[in-house]
């Protein structure tokens, strides 16, 4: 790895350290604060299962954060990660538990602001709504779980020592599950922006192939583990004791409720199960584990009638941290991008061009994106998304956020050329023989937009056609999207 590559990757490692220092409180904070689990034991288990979650399920973690904006340069990725990490570090220093996802959202919005990119407000609202729903749902879960298991414990005759041992074991197991989920769902936030430029090469370990992405996730997870050991104790005590002193049993309920909330909002298996049985599904969105824990603590306090014992000043301080985190991160990211670009002369984003040609406008009409209205802009080329959308809104003031996103996608100029040299680099194991044959038959062909090559491939072979966008078709469509992304990345040219 070059010195430059290591420098750019360092901000991702800093973010990983910040995640470990802050979010470890979400899974073992109440256990440590109630003295049921020693800090060193909690830190060890949290680190191990964070690492396992990152390596086993981290690669497949799905987050809607990517819909907010696409950071397309290594310099921009460095600054975005640094801004998020620095903000989390500041909050951690003052003992305030914040969500890394909140910080990343703010950083991406700051990047959009600096690059004149359009922020998908639907995604902002969707993600921000979980910042409200998550602690409320966790509070409800905690109250229900506490009530059920409290009644069960009264019916099962256990000695004080037996009850203590059972609670301690339950805390350790549930915390391990929560740590695994945290690693699987959050490691992509730590180093995900570096995947396109990962500076490692594949190797085998006792016959097991270790991909560059797994190496990247492993290093990111190690950074998280270092954060757990070196700086998480203060936040653990804030979450576990600062809001409301908890009994060991209540501490376990908090950890379990937190883990359930993470599972419900992140499990594709649960979503598919519900859909296959004609039951309403729960949207899969990135939720804040920090908010889940805080909500669980409040839920138990309210259920037990201990509202007066809740330190609402600590709660309000945490709430303020949630509100200002994305704002501070966006400002830090914007200022840092300006300095990186103008003082250090580094590339922080790759310029994209957009054109509303006849073919683009006709294609949008064909796909029922727009019926009419953009013809006066025919042939006009743009260098920023905001300028193009501003012109479109002057003609069509009622454009929805979804339509704006589609216009950007259709108008983006993405030059693609199929060449024999690049065909050799395609990972054939990701495609069927017919799909590889389709690509070979297009040798020498050139395309100017993403939708052009996608339509061409779909006309040649139904394997390239996405199914209706339903929950049951999600996995199939996800595979096709990954295949198309590989094609676009492999054959893109300037």
N, C-alpha and C positions, 0 to 999 in steps of 0.2 A: 504494500500500500504506500502511495506517495505521501510526502509530508502535507501537501495541499489537500489530498483526500482525507487524511487523518484530521486535519484542521476543520474541514467542513463537517465531518462526521461527529466532531466533538460536541456540537450543540445538541445533537440527538442523544448522546450519552449524558449530557447535562440534564436534558429533559427526563431521561430514564431515571437518573439519580433523584430528581425532584419528585417523580411519580412514587418511587420507593419511600422517600422521606415523608411524603404527605399521605398517599393512599393506603399505606400499610395500616394506618389507624382505622381504616374502614373494616378490616377483617379481624384484627386482634386487639383493637384499642380498648374495648370494653372488658375483654378478658384480662388484659394487663392491668388496667385501672382497678379492677375488682380483686386483683392479686390471686386469681385462679390460675393464671399462666405467667411464668416468668418472662421478662422481656427477651432474654436471649433465646429461650425456646420458641417464643412467638416469631422472633426475627428469623430464626433458622427455618422453621416450617413455612413461613410466608415466602421466604426467598426461594426455597426448593420448589414449592408448588407454583409460584409465579413463573419460574423458569420452565417447568413442565407445561404449563398452560400456554406459554409463549411459543414453545417449540412444537407442541402437538397440534394445537388449534389456532395459534396466532396467525399463521399464513392465511387461513380461510376466514378470518374475522371480517365481518361486513359492517361498515359504518356509513351513515349518510353524510358524514362530515365532508366527504369528497364532493358532494353536490354543491357545496358552498363556493368552491373555487379550486382551480387546478394549478398548483405551484409547479412551474415547468422548467426551472433552472436550479442547479445545485447551489448556487449562491443564495437564491431565494429560499430554498429549503433550509439552508443553514440559518438564515435570519429568522424565518418563521419558527423553527424549533427553538432558537435561542430566546426569542421574545416570549414564547409560551413557558419555557423553562425558567427564565428569570422572574416572571410574574409568580409562578408557583413557588419559587424559592423565597420571594419576598413574603408571600402569605404564610409559608411554612415557618419562616423566621419569627413571625409574630404569633405562631401557634394557631393559625386559622386554617381549618381543613377546606381545601378547594378542589375542584374537579379539573383534572388535566384536560378533559374534553372541553370544558368551558374556556380554558386558556387557549387551546388549539383553535376553537371557533373564533375567538377574538383575533388571534394571529392571522388566520386566513382572511377574515374580513379586512384587517389592516393591509394585507397583501393585495386584496381586490381594490381597495381604496387607492393604494399607491399606483397600481398598474391600470387603473381605469377599467377594471373588469366589473361585470354586473354580478351582484350578490343575489343568489336565489332566495328571495324572501320567504317562499313557501318552506324551504328547508330551515331557515332561521326560526320561523314560527314553530315548525314541527319539533325542532330540537329544543328550543326555549320552553315549549309547553311541557316537555318532560322534566325540566328543572322545577316545575310546579307539581306535576303529577307524581313524580318519583317519590319525594318525601311524604306526600299524602298517602300514596299506596303503601309505602313502607310502614307508616304509622298504623294503618288499618291492619296490615298483616301482623305487625308486632302485637297489637291488642288482641287479635284473634288467637294467635299462637300462644300468647301468655295465658289467656283464659282457658284454653283447651288443656294445655300441659299442666297448668296449675291445679286444675280439677283432677287430672289423672294422677298427679303426684300425691294428692290427698287420699286417693283410693288405694294406692299401692304402698303397703307398709315397708318403709326403708329406714334404716338407721341413719343418723346424721353423717357418719363416715361413708356409708354407701351412697347417700345422696350427693355428698361432696365429690366422691370419686366419679360418679356417673356424670355429673355436671361438668367436671373438668375434662373428661374424655369427650363428651359431646362438643365442648368448646373447641378442642383441638381438631376433631374431625370436621366440624362445620367450618372452622376457620381455614382449614386446608382446602376445602371445596371453594370457599369464597376467594382464596388466594389464586387458585387455579383459574377461576372465572375472570378474575381481575387481570391476570397475565394474558389470557386468551383474547380478551376484549380490548385491552389497552396498549399492548405492545406495538400494534400498528400505528398508534398515535406517536409513539416514541421514535421509531426509526422508519416508519412506512414511507415517508417522503424520500428516503434515500434508496429505495428498492431499484428504481430505474438506472441508478449509477453505482450500484454496489461494487466496491473495489476488490472483491474476493474471487477466487476460482474454486470450482468444485473439486472435492477429493473424497476418497473412500475411507471409512473407519471400520475395520473388520468386515469388509464387504458391504457396508451400509453407505450409500451415497449421501454425502453432506453437501447440500446445495449452497450457493452463495447467500441466498435469502435466509436459510437456516443459520448460517454463520452470523449474519447480521442480527437476526433475532436473538441469538445466543448472547452476543456481546451486549445488545440492548438490555436483555434480561439481567445480565451480570451487573450492569449499571444500576438497574432497579434494586437489585439485591444489596448493593453497596449503600444505596440511599436508605434502605430499610435499617441496616445495621448502624449507620452513622448519625441519622438525624430524625428518625421517626418517633422517638420516645415522647417528645414534647407534645406533638399533635395527638398521639395516642391518649395521653392524659387529658387533653382538652375534650376530645370526643367521649372518652370513657368515663370521665368524672366531672368535667367542668360544667356540663349542662345539668345533669341530675345524677347524684350518687346511685349506683346500681348494685343490687344483690348479684351473686354469682349466677343464679338462675335467670334473672332478667338480662344479664350480660349475654348469656347464651341465646336467649330469644332475639336479641338485637342482631347478633351475628347471623342467625338462621334467617331472619326476615330480610336482612340485607342481601344474603345470597339468593334467596328466592326471587327478589325483585330483579337482580341481575340476570338470573336464569330466564325469567318470563320474557323480558324485553330483548334477550339475545339468542334464544334457542330457536333455530330453524326447524329442529325436529319437533318441538312442541307446536310450532306454527303449522307445520305440515300435518301433524296428527289431528289438530282441531279442524283444519280445512277438510281433511279426508273423511271426517265424521260429521260434516255439515254444521260445524259449530263456529261461532264467531271467533275470528283470530285477533291476536294482539299484535299491533305493529312493532316491527323490529327496528328500534331506534337506539342510538347510544345514550345510555342513562348514566347519571352521576352516582357512583357508589358512595361517595362522600355524603350526598344528600339522602341516600337511602339509609345510611347509618344514623344520621341526625334525626330523620323522620321517625325511625324506629324507637330511638330514645324518647322522643317527645310522645309518641303513641303509647308507650308503656306508662309514662308519667301521667298522662291524661286518663288512661284506663283505670289506674290505681287511685285516682283522685288526688294525685300529688302535684296538681298544677301549681300550687303555691310554693312547692319545693323546687320547682324548675327554675334554674337561674336564667331568666329571660334576657338578662343583659348579655350573657355569653351567647345565647341563641341569636339575638339581634346582631351581635358582632359577627357571627358566622354568616348570617344573612347578608350583611353589608359586604362581606368578602365575596359572596356569590355574585352580587350585583356588579361590583367594581372590577372583578377579575377580567371578564372579556373586554371591558372598556379600556382598562390599563394595558392589557396585552395588545389590543389593536393600535393604541398610540405608540407603544414601544416598538411594535413591528414596523409601523409606518416610518418613524424617525430612524430606526436602524437600517431600513431599506434605503432611505435617502442617503445616509452616511456611507453605506456600503457601495452604493452606485456612484455617488458624486465625489467622495473623498478617496475611497480605495479603488475606484474605477473597476469594480467587479460586476459581472453580469448577474442580475438578480431576477430577470425574467426574459423569456424569449418572445420577441415581437410576433404577434399573429395578425394576419390580414383577413378581412371579410369582404365578400362581394355579393350584392343582390342582383345577380345576372338573370336573364330570362329563364335559364334552366333551373336556377334555384327557386325562383318565384313559382314557376310551373310545378316543380316537384312538391312544394308546400301546398299548392292547391290540390294536387293529385292525392296527397296524403291527408287532406282535410285539416291542415294546420291553419290555413287562411283561405278564404274564398276570393277575396279581392282587397285592394287598398294600398298595396306597396308598389304598384306599377310606376308611379312618378319617381321612384328611387332606382329603377332598372339601370343596371350597369354601374352603379355607384360603388366605389371601394372604400373601405374603412380600415383604420389601424387600431381602433379601440372598440370594445363592445358598447360602452356607454354612449358614444356618439351615434352609432348605428341605431340603438334602441331609442335614443332621444328623437331621432328623425322619424322612426317608425311610430312612436307615440304621438307625434304631431299629426300624423295622418290617421292613426287608429288609436284614439285615447283610451279605448276600452280593452286594450290588449292585456290578457292575463299573464301572470308570472310564468305559467307553463308555456304559453305561446311565445313569450320573449325568449325563454330558454331554447325552444325549438328553432326560432329564427337564428339565434347565435350558432346553434349546432349545424343547421343546414348551410348557412352562409360562410362558415369557416373554410378557408382555403387550406387544404391538406393534400399536398402533392404526393402521389403514390405511383411508383413505377416497379413493375414486376421484372426482375432480372435473374438470370441463371445463377449468378454468384450469391445473391441473397437467398435464393430458393434453397441452396445447400445448407443454410444456417437455420432453416425452419425446424423446430422440434417435431418430427413426424409422428412421435407417439401421442401428440395432442390432437391429431386429425385422423380421419378415416382415409383409406386408399383413394376413394373417390374424391374427397376434398383436396388431397395432395395433387391428384390429376387435374382438378379444376384450376388450381393455382398454376400448374405447369402450362396449361393451355392458354393462360393469359400472359405468358412471357412476352415482354416488349410493350405491353399495354400501359397506358398512363391514365391517371385519374386526378381530378382537381379537388374533389370533395369526398368526405368519408362515405356519404350516402351513395355515391356513384359506384364504388367498388362493392358495397354491401348489396345494392340492387342487382349488380351484374352477377355476383356469386349466387344470390337467391334464385335468379332466373335459370342458372345452370344446374342447381342441385338443391332439393328441398331440405337437405341437412343444414343449410345455411339460414333457413327461415325460422324466425322466432315464433313460438306458439303464443296464443293469447295471454296477456299479462295477468295470470291468476297465481294464487299461492301454490297450487299443485304443479304449475308449470315453471315455477321459479328456478329450480335446479337445472332443468333443461335449458332454459333461456340464459342462465348464468354461464353455462358451459359454452354456448354459442357466442355470447358476448366476449368471453375470454379468448376464444379462437379468433374472433374478428380483431380484438385488440392486438393479438400477436401478429396478425397479418399487417395491420396498419403500422405497428412499430417496426416490423422487419423491413417493409418496403417503402417507408417514408423517405423522401429526399427533398433537398432544398432547391 
